[in-house]
Amino acid sequence: MSLALATLLYEWKRYSAAMVALAFSGLLILAQVGMFTGIVKGITATIDRSRADLMVLQPKNESLINSGPNGLPQRVQPLIYLNPEVTEVESLDGDGARWVNTPEPGKKAVVTYVNIFDVDPRPGSVTLPTDYPESIRLALLEPYAVILDKTALARLGTKLGAEATLNGKTVHVRGILENYPNVDQPTVYMSRDTLRLLGMGPKNGKTGPLMVRIKDPARAEQVRDQLNAASHGAYKVWTKPDLAAANQKALMGEQIIGIFLGFSLFLGLLIGVGITSQTLRGAILASIKEFASLRALGVSMGSLSKIVLELALWVGVAGMIATAVFTGGVYLLATNFGMPMGFPTPWVITVVILLLTISILSGIFSLGVLKRSQPADLLR
């Protein structure tokens, strides 16, 4: 075991402030990234958990973020069947509507705008999410039945079994979902037949994104390439993992989100270096006689500097472990309230690099204290 690591383990209390500062610097960034990624996961949950292997979008759409639900010509759907690997193609249609709940006596009505997505409740349908329980599938078979995520109940002022109106037509809340939140705007799910009964859905020969199932899911990339080669610019096919990554990238590329994350990186670096370097300086000053003893034994200043830098790196490693623990706690707390979170690998790597950079810079800024480790100080 190195001297730097042994020092950290034996005198960890002296370095705890630095570890906590590093942990909160990392948490500041990861919590925001996790929240923004969770927003995307909530919005695209129906697609991510569907039985589809491929998604077909408009050729100019680089993601589902800010792309609009209706845009593909309906004539595209039969073209996808020309590939012999394709077994099922269905559109994911949606709309928006004015929601008015049926308030309890003495309470005001909730009037708001909601997103709507349809689901084909046939057993094993490509648009039917794999985590829908059988009770939800059966509930969707009822005309004018709708289902909601549990996080939307309070916002919409409703409950299981209650009635409401969508664009003036009565609907019935027949099921409650979990893990389908939308923090931006409440989402209402219904069957394709109910969507049509409400007078909503595809218009002007346009349809929503197409969900495609193929014979062998392992060949998704090859079939994607085949379909794109045959599209002649009429559509663009994505695998679900590629589309999920594009959705996350599109959201992170939003200007306001970029500003938030950029400011968080700067703030985390500033606070981390400030607190960590001061903590290291204080800890080294408290151990200045030990460093002076090493000088008296013939240890060079260069070797002492390496010990301090290694100590700073170990503090950084401890800070990363604390960051993981704190981030895990935030993840569990958010999940408990129905808010999904996600931590893309590039951002995790970014935070690791940031914390190591803070540690190294703090170690460099602390090297000046070693000048006070003179052997003569042992005689005072």
Secondary structure, DSSP 8 states (H G I E B T S, - for coil): --HHHHHHHHTHHHHHHHHHHHHHHHHHHHHHHHHHHHHHHHHTHHHHTSS-SEEEE-TT-SSSTTS-S--EETTHHHHHTTSTTEEEEEE--EEEEEEEE---TTS---EEEEEEEEE--STT-TTS-TT--HHHHHHHTSTTEEEEEGGGHHHHT--TT-EEEETTEEEEEEEEESS---SSS-EEEEEHHHHHHTT-S--TTEE--EEEEES-GGGHHHHHHHHHHTSTTS-EEEEHHHHHHHHHHHHHTSHHHHHHHHHHHHHHHHHHHHHHHHHHHHHHHHTHHHHHHHHHTT--HHHHHHHHHHHHHHHHHHHHHHHHHHHHHHHHHHHHTT------HHHHHHHHHHHHHHHHHHHHHHGGGGGG--GGGGG-
